[in-house]
Structures are given as structure tokens and as C-alpha cells.
């Protein structure tokens, strides 16, 4: 995924499915300079992790 798309997803009111290494995640924020996104797993755990934007995959129908 690229920074432009991550920013679009963050600003969207729609629910957009994104995975990180096969796990469904929510994107919380993006650091354009570092090429990182802060994400957390969908579900009860709220632990946030910084990951490479390149490792995020948008799931499209």
C-alpha cells in the first residue's frame, strides 16, 4: 500500500478492510516521513504497533 491510500483510508467514513501479515487491522495514524502506520488488531485487543506501510494490504471485494 502507499502513503496516499493510507491517508484516504484514514479520512474515509467507510469501513475498509486492511490486513497486516494476514491479520485484520485498523489504521490509527500514519507517519509519512518514516513510511510507517500505527495499527491495532480488530477485536478486543487495543495494543498498537508501528508497521511499514508497504506491509499493509487492502482487501477489495
Backbone as ProteinMPNN parsed JSONL, in Angstrom:
{"seq_chain_A": "XXXXXXXXXXXXXXXXXXXXXXXXXXXXXXXXXXXXXXXXXXXXXXXXXXXXXXXXXXXXX", "coords_chain_A": {"N_chain_A": [[0.863, -1.167, 0.0], [0.396, 2.364, -0.442], [1.398, 5.624, 0.873], [-0.446, 7.62, 0.18], [-2.848, 6.178, -0.201], [-3.225, 5.109, 2.372], [-3.722, 7.473, 3.801], [-6.131, 8.212, 2.577], [-7.788, 6.135, 3.436], [-7.743, 6.594, 6.204], [-9.129, 9.027, 6.317], [-11.603, 8.348, 5.432], [-15.081, 7.641, 5.947], [-16.074, 5.191, 5.652], [-15.928, 1.624, 6.323], [-13.029, 0.027, 5.75], [-11.423, -2.822, 4.737], [-8.332, -3.904, 5.905], [-5.267, -5.648, 5.952], [-2.499, -6.917, 7.872], [0.174, -8.827, 7.464], [-1.639, -10.969, 7.159], [-3.443, -10.612, 9.248], [-6.375, -8.941, 10.276], [-6.55, -5.45, 10.555], [-6.943, -2.185, 12.13], [-6.203, 1.04, 10.969], [-4.573, 3.529, 12.692], [-2.989, 5.847, 12.584], [-0.632, 7.687, 10.505], [2.793, 7.963, 9.607], [4.301, 9.818, 7.495], [6.953, 10.571, 6.824], [8.557, 8.535, 7.896], [7.432, 6.347, 6.714], [5.668, 4.689, 8.016], [2.866, 3.141, 9.654], [0.597, 3.393, 12.348], [-1.068, 0.785, 13.811], [-3.775, -1.339, 14.99], [-4.959, -4.575, 16.028], [-8.091, -5.803, 14.864], [-10.755, -6.249, 17.06], [-10.921, -7.299, 20.548], [-8.416, -6.587, 21.636], [-6.385, -3.776, 22.127], [-3.804, -3.088, 21.591], [-1.313, -1.161, 20.146], [0.764, -0.943, 17.237], [3.634, -0.005, 15.373], [4.026, -0.23, 11.939], [5.428, -1.072, 8.711], [4.23, 0.726, 5.956], [4.289, -0.502, 3.502], [3.744, -3.147, 4.095], [1.057, -3.352, 4.507], [-2.112, -4.423, 3.364], [-4.837, -3.805, 1.325], [-8.041, -5.143, 1.377], [-10.097, -5.96, -1.173], [-13.355, -6.309, -2.506]], "CA_chain_A": [[0.0, 0.0, 0.0], [1.196, 3.581, -0.419], [1.008, 6.641, 1.857], [-1.65, 8.298, -0.309], [-4.016, 5.332, 0.071], [-3.4, 5.049, 3.827], [-4.362, 8.727, 4.189], [-7.515, 8.144, 2.119], [-8.494, 5.221, 4.337], [-7.897, 7.286, 7.486], [-10.113, 10.108, 6.227], [-12.88, 7.795, 4.974], [-16.054, 7.23, 6.964], [-16.409, 3.788, 5.354], [-15.078, 0.589, 6.9], [-12.209, -0.529, 4.681], [-10.663, -3.949, 5.276], [-6.884, -3.855, 5.705], [-4.569, -6.69, 6.694], [-1.06, -6.839, 8.102], [0.634, -10.219, 7.57], [-2.775, -11.865, 7.253], [-4.347, -10.257, 10.346], [-7.185, -7.761, 10.025], [-6.141, -4.354, 11.435], [-7.415, -0.81, 11.969], [-5.114, 2.011, 10.876], [-4.811, 4.629, 13.626], [-2.294, 7.062, 12.14], [0.43, 7.447, 9.531], [3.996, 8.798, 9.673], [4.743, 9.864, 6.099], [8.414, 10.656, 6.734], [9.151, 7.235, 8.221], [6.782, 5.298, 5.941], [5.085, 3.773, 8.991], [1.496, 3.359, 10.102], [0.26, 2.808, 13.64], [-2.252, -0.052, 13.623], [-4.106, -2.31, 16.038], [-5.786, -5.678, 15.562], [-9.532, -5.69, 15.071], [-11.178, -7.125, 18.143], [-10.848, -6.754, 21.903], [-7.096, -6.071, 21.994], [-6.167, -2.421, 21.623], [-2.367, -2.834, 21.522], [-0.942, -0.519, 18.892], [2.087, -1.278, 16.735], [4.047, 0.705, 14.16], [4.39, -1.181, 10.888], [5.72, -0.484, 7.41], [3.073, 0.897, 5.074], [4.427, -1.484, 2.424], [3.238, -4.445, 4.545], [-0.409, -3.287, 4.638], [-2.825, -4.838, 2.141], [-6.262, -3.508, 1.325], [-8.859, -6.249, 0.872], [-11.184, -5.438, -2.019], [-14.313, -7.349, -2.919]], "C_chain_A": [[0.911, 1.232, 0.0], [0.607, 4.604, 0.56], [-0.291, 7.321, 1.451], [-2.9, 7.493, 0.035], [-4.275, 5.214, 1.571], [-4.106, 6.314, 4.309], [-5.823, 8.76, 3.755], [-8.344, 7.258, 3.043], [-8.739, 5.895, 5.68], [-8.993, 8.346, 7.437], [-11.504, 9.616, 5.809], [-13.789, 7.447, 6.146], [-16.465, 5.773, 6.769], [-15.477, 2.849, 6.108], [-14.345, -0.092, 5.757], [-11.322, -1.608, 5.291], [-9.198, -3.854, 4.877], [-6.268, -4.972, 6.526], [-3.089, -6.359, 6.82], [-0.6, -8.263, 8.382], [-0.522, -11.168, 7.858], [-3.762, -11.567, 8.369], [-5.079, -8.966, 10.017], [-6.848, -6.669, 11.044], [-6.911, -3.075, 11.125], [-6.184, 0.064, 11.862], [-5.474, 3.196, 11.762], [-4.183, 5.942, 13.161], [-1.2, 6.669, 11.154], [1.561, 8.441, 9.758], [4.606, 8.777, 8.279], [6.254, 9.839, 5.97], [9.086, 9.309, 6.953], [8.57, 6.096, 7.388], [6.148, 4.242, 6.83], [3.636, 4.146, 9.289], [1.36, 2.741, 11.479], [-1.052, 2.079, 13.464], [-2.547, -0.822, 14.906], [-5.027, -3.367, 15.449], [-7.252, -5.375, 15.787], [-9.917, -6.681, 16.154], [-10.921, -6.483, 19.49], [-9.486, -6.167, 22.283], [-6.853, -4.713, 21.35], [-4.677, -2.082, 21.508], [-2.0, -2.287, 20.145], [0.519, -0.82, 18.543], [2.375, -0.423, 15.515], [4.556, -0.317, 13.164], [4.688, -0.42, 9.597], [4.449, -0.409, 6.576], [3.097, -0.136, 3.949], [3.85, -2.845, 2.791], [1.717, -4.474, 4.732], [-1.048, -3.642, 3.294], [-4.3, -4.516, 2.309], [-7.008, -4.683, 0.691], [-10.026, -5.643, 0.105], [-12.072, -6.584, -2.447], [-14.183, -7.698, -4.368]], "O_chain_A": [[2.072, 1.144, 0.401], [-0.528, 4.465, 1.015], [-1.148, 7.572, 2.298], [-3.892, 8.048, 0.506], [-5.429, 5.218, 1.997], [-5.004, 6.231, 5.147], [-6.67, 9.278, 4.482], [-9.475, 7.601, 3.389], [-9.83, 5.779, 6.238], [-9.71, 8.539, 8.419], [-12.467, 10.382, 5.831], [-13.325, 7.014, 7.201], [-17.13, 5.192, 7.627], [-14.37, 3.232, 6.486], [-14.966, -0.714, 4.895], [-10.57, -1.355, 6.232], [-8.857, -3.741, 3.7], [-6.684, -5.223, 7.657], [-2.512, -5.636, 6.008], [-0.942, -8.84, 9.415], [-0.406, -12.062, 8.697], [-4.816, -12.199, 8.44], [-4.474, -8.008, 9.535], [-6.856, -6.918, 12.249], [-7.451, -2.896, 10.033], [-5.214, -0.146, 12.59], [-6.539, 3.795, 11.612], [-4.769, 7.013, 13.322], [-0.882, 5.492, 10.987], [1.324, 9.61, 10.061], [5.332, 7.85, 7.919], [6.786, 9.156, 5.095], [10.063, 8.978, 6.281], [9.135, 5.003, 7.352], [6.086, 3.065, 6.474], [3.24, 5.307, 9.188], [1.936, 1.688, 11.752], [-2.04, 2.665, 13.022], [-1.696, -0.945, 15.787], [-5.774, -3.108, 14.506], [-7.617, -4.759, 16.788], [-9.454, -7.821, 16.157], [-10.726, -5.271, 19.579], [-9.418, -5.323, 23.176], [-7.093, -4.535, 20.156], [-4.323, -0.914, 21.345], [-2.335, -2.875, 19.117], [1.379, -0.934, 19.415], [1.48, -0.144, 14.716], [5.398, -1.157, 13.483], [4.26, 0.719, 9.416], [3.686, -1.372, 6.504], [2.047, -0.591, 3.497], [3.501, -3.624, 1.904], [1.157, -5.514, 5.079], [-0.585, -3.217, 2.235], [-4.93, -4.898, 3.295], [-6.651, -5.152, -0.39], [-10.839, -4.907, 0.664], [-11.601, -7.689, -2.717], [-14.917, -8.553, -4.865]]}, "name": "protein", "num_of_chains": 1, "seq": "XXXXXXXXXXXXXXXXXXXXXXXXXXXXXXXXXXXXXXXXXXXXXXXXXXXXXXXXXXXXX"}
